[in-house]
Amino acid sequence: MTRPGTSPSRRSALVLGGLVSVTAAAVLGGDVGPTSGRSLRFPSGRVGVAGPYSEPQLEVMHRRGVRRLLLEASWSSAQPAAGVWDEAYLERLATTATAWRTAGFSVALNTGTMDGPDWVLDLPGSRWVDQAGILYDDHPVPNAVFGSRVRELCEEYLSGLFRRLGDDFDLVRAGGSVWGEIAYPGQRTASGRWRNAYWCFDPEARRRCPVPDFTPGAPDAAARTEDAAEFLDWYLDELVGFQTWQLTALRRAGVRGRIAMLYPSFGMRPGDAGAAAATGLAGTTSPEVNGEVQRGLDFARLVGGLSDADTVVYGTWGENVPVLEHLSDLARRSRRGVMAENAGGASEREVRAALSAAGRLGLEAFYLVRAADLFERGNGRWPGVLDVLAR
């Protein structure tokens, strides 16, 4: 029997072109009921709402206790060409943040490093390459796991961004890959199945690989289980290194407050790596079929490898209660806070159940994605959640 697959479709891109996205993650105070007529106590200030949203929606949320907003930046918008900064765009970001703070909100920030500019993506070594030689181009995410030049340019961007915006942010979100989460890319076939793709076959990754002649899923791979295990251990550790680099880069750029590291999907569990290696990484075990192994989602390894004392564990499939429980357990072991958000597309009953679990597990925050689902009725909408929030 296969276990739950990856999280449903993520939120749509929140930054378009050079426009400032009015994106919010808003903390709401109040009681949230798991079912009609029943309310649960979820501590005031721990329910969030992610945008985009309209000004009237923002006004309504403010009346209901909203005090935290999320400002969404984009690397491609901020640096449209090498050595060129769009100062007007950055000024709009700064002005928005100032206006929100003046209105009594605290502001969190998405840095937008996953939205790579074309001039960065065109550089040698900036693209992800799998064992079939396929370049990843589903999203404009530069390869900062293995691309040393990409890391240098990303650090320059972060330093310039915080120099212009300041560091008065309540929370800075990190992850650096698709949707801003910590993971290798994942790619689906036309039938919707995850490809058995390992994104570490660019020249720089090949130079670092301890078993460069091993290819996951190759005809001889099943007979090379020790090499498969060594390859996978290295592959997973490289993502931990990427995580460490992100945290270090943010601190060097001037971030002094809390950082949230975003963990997507269901994740790997004990024994998954060994089972996958035993087949030569053929893509046939349940966690491989669901793309968890290929995307490097070894939560225990990643959370255990967090190097920054003021970083919280943040799950992005919060309506999956087993995921909440697993991440909460890992966070407690590391003495870290934990937050979450729903992945989008959940029913109202699922959202209320998730909030109930978040209260039981002591999450510091749970963000509802997105604001439109709170204000509109129809399939997948949950205006009843907003109805029961305390004014």
N, C-alpha and C positions, 0 to 999 in steps of 0.2 A: 504493500500500500504506500503510495507516495504521500508525503506530507504537504502542508500548504505551500503553494508556489510563491513567487515574488509578489510584492505589493502591487495593487492596481495602478492604473495610469497616474503619473504624478501631476502636480499642478502645472498649468501652462506657463510658458515663459512670462515673466513679469516685467521685463525691460524690453522695450521695442525701440529700435533706432536710437536716436539721441535724446529721446524724451525722458524726463524724470518719471519713473513709475510711482504713482501714489499707492504704495503697498503698505499694508498694516499688519502687524501682529499685535493684537490688542488684548490687554489683560482685563478680564471682566470679573467683577465681584458678584457672588450670589450663590443660590442653591440650584443645582442642576439635577433634574429627576431622571432616573433610568427608564421609567415608564410613566404614562399619563397618570396624574393623581398621586404619584410617589416622588419625593424629592430626596436628593442625597446632599450631604454637606461636603462641598469641595471648597477648601479655604479661599476666602476672598483674595483676589489678585493672582490666582493660579490658572484661570481659564483664559486662553488667548484666542484671537481671531486673526487669521492671515488674509490679506487682500488678494487682488486689488479690490478697491471699494470706491464708492462715490462719496462726495461731500455730505449729502443728506444721511447716508448710512453712518458716516463717521460721527455726525452730530448725534444720531440716535445712540450709538455705542458709547459716546462720551457721557450722555445722560445716564447710562446704565453702569458707569464706573470705569470705562476704558481709560487706561493711563499709559499703555506701552504701545509704541508703533515700530514698524520695521521699515527702514529705508533700504531700497534695493539699488545697488550700483552695478555698473557694467564696465568691464575692462575694455571691451571693444568700443564702447561709446566714449569712455574717458580718454583713450589713446588710439584714435582712429588711424594714426600713422606713426612710424618709428620716430621717436623724439618729439612728437606733437601731442599736446594736451588740449582737449576741448574745454577751455576754461569756462565758457558759458554754461556748458553742461554741468561741470563741477560746482559752479556758483549756484545753479538751481538746486543741486543736491544740498549744498550747505544752507541755502536759504530755507529750503523745506525743513531741514532738521532744526534750524533755529526757530522757525515758526511753530513747529510742534512743541519744542521745549518751552517756548514762551506761553503756549496754551496750556501748559501743565503736564505734558507727556514726557516720558523718558523714551529714548530712541535706541533701537537696536539696528545693527547693520549687516547686510549681506554684501560682501566686497565684490562679488561678481567675477572672481578669477576663473570660473568655469566658462565664462563667455569670452573666449580668446579672440583677439583681433586677427583679421586676415593676415596682416604682415607678420604676426607671430606664427600663425599656423603654416605659413609658407616657408618658414625656416627649416633647414635640414634637422631631422631628429625631433621635430615638434609634433609629429603625428604618431598615433598608436598603430602598431602593426601586429597582426596575429600570426600563428604558425603557418597559415596558408598564404601569407604575404598580402593579406587584405588590409587596406588602410581604413581606419574608423573615421567616418564622416557623418554619422547620424546627428551628432551635436558638435558645436565648435569648442570642444574641450581640449586644450593643449596637453601634451604628455609631460607633466611635471614630475611623474614618478621616476622616469629615466632620463629625461631631457635636461641636462645641466644648464644649457643656455636658456631654456624656458624658465627654469627656476630663477636665474639671474634677472631676467626681464620681469618676472612676476614680483620679485622682491622690490625692484625699482618702482613698479606700479603701486604696490602696497605702501611703500614709503611716501610716494607722491600723493596718493589718495589721502592718507591720514595727515600729511602735512597741510593739505588743503581743507580737509573736513574737521580736523582736530580729533581728539580721542575721548570726547565726552559721550561715549556710547554705553548704554546699559549692558549690552550683550553684542558680541560679534560672532556670527555663525561661520563655521569652517567645515571643510570636506573636500573641496577642490575638484570634484569630478562631476559627472552628469547630475543635474539638479542641485549642485553644490554639496553633494554627499560624498563620503569617503568610500571609494570603491574603484575597481577597474571598470571600464565600460562593459556593457552587455549589449548583445545584438541578437535580434530575432530573425528567424527565417520567414518566408512568405506565409507559411502555415501557422506562424505564431510561436513556434518552439525556439528555445534558446540555442544559439549556435555554440558548439563546443570550442570556443575561441579563448585563447590565452594571449593577452596583449603585451607581450614582452619579447617581440622579435624584431624590434628596431635595432640598428647597429650598436647603440650604446648599451642597451639591455643585453644583447648577445655577449658583449665584452664582460659583463658583470655576472652572467649566469655560470654557476659552478659545473653544470653539465650541458655545455652548449650543443652537443650532438644529440640531445634528447628532444623528441618532438611529441607532445601530448597527442594520444590517439593514433599515432603512426602504427603501421603493421607490426613493427618489432617492439612497440611500447609495452605490451602486456607481459613480455618476457623480461622486462627491465624494471621490475617493481621498486628496487632500491633506488635506481636513478629517478624514477617517477616521484618517490617520496622526497628525495633530496631537492629535486626541481620544485615541487610544490611548497616545501618548507621555505625555500629561498623566495619564491613568488609571493607568499603570504608575508614574509618578513619585509620585503621591499615596500609593501603597502604600509606597514607600521612605520618604516623609515620616512615615507611620504607624509604620514600623519605628523611625525615629530618635526619634520622640516616646516610644515605649515604653521605649527604652533610657535616655533622659533622665529619664523619670518614675521608673524604678526607681532610678537613682542619687540622685535628689532624695529618694526615700523612705528612703534609707539603705543600699541594697545596695552592698556594697564588693567582693564576690567576683565570680566568673565568672558570666556570663549565657550561656545557650544559646538562639539564635534558631532556631525550628523551621520547616523548609521541607518542605512536603508534595508528594506526587505526583511526576510525571516532570519537570515544568517545561518552560519554553520553551527553544528553541535558536536560534542565530543564523539570521536570515531569517524566523522565524515571524511576528514583528510586521509586517514588510513584506508578507508574503503575505496575512495577514489583512486589512490595510488596503487592499490592492489589490482586494478584493472588497466593500469597504464594510462590513467586519466582519459579513458575512452568516452566519457560523457554519458555513461549509462546508469550510474547510481542516482538515487532520488535528488540529493542536493546538487548534483551536476546537471540533471535534467532541468532543475529550477534555476540554474545559473548562479547558485550561491558560491560554489567553489571557484568557478572561473572569474567571478567578480571579486574574489578575495575576502569574502565577508566572514572572516573568522573573528566574531565579536569578542570572544574571550582573549584572543591574542591582541586585538586592537585596543580594547579597554585596558587590559593589563599593561599595554605598552604606552599609555598616555604619560607624557613626560612633564606636563604643566600642571601645577598644583591647583590652579583656578580654572580648570576646564570641566564642563559638565557633559554627561552622556545624554545624547539626544536621539531618540528613535523616530523615524519618519513613517512608520506603519503602525501608528498608535491604536487603531481600532482592532488590531490583532493582539488579543490579550496575552497569549503565550509569549509574544515578542516583548510586550511590556514587562512581563514577569521575568523573563530571561535578562533583559537589559538592567532591570532594577536590581536583580541579584548580583550581576557583575559590578554595577555601580557601588552597591553596598560593600562588596569585598574590597573595592579600591577606595572606599570612603569618599565617594563623589556624589554630587547631586545628579538627578536624572530628570529629563524633560521629554516630551513627545509631541507629535502632531499626527492627525489622521492623513492618510495618503490621498484622499479625495475619492468621491464616488460612494461613500458610505451612506447607509440609511440612517434615519434619525434614531432608531432603536440601537444600531451599532454604535453611534456616537455617544449616546447616553450610557451604554454599557461600558464604553471605553473610559468615559469620565468617572464612572463608578469605580472601575479598576484602578484608575489613576489616583483616586482618593484613597483607596485601600492600600495601594503600594507607596503612598507618600510622595508622588511626583511633585516637583517644585512648580511645574507648569505643564499645561496641555493646550496646544494650539489647534484651533479648528480651521481647517482649510476647506472652504474659503468664505469670505463675507457674504457673497451672493447666496450661498446655501442657507444662510440665516435669515435672509430677507425675502426669498422667493419660494413659492410653493410648486410642487411637482415631483417627478421621480428624482430620487437622490437628494432632495432638499429637506432641511430640518428646521423650519422656523419655530417649532415648538421649543427648541433648546433656548432660543433667545427669549421666548415668552416667559420662561420660568426663572430667568436671571433676576436677581434683586436689583431694584432701582437705586 
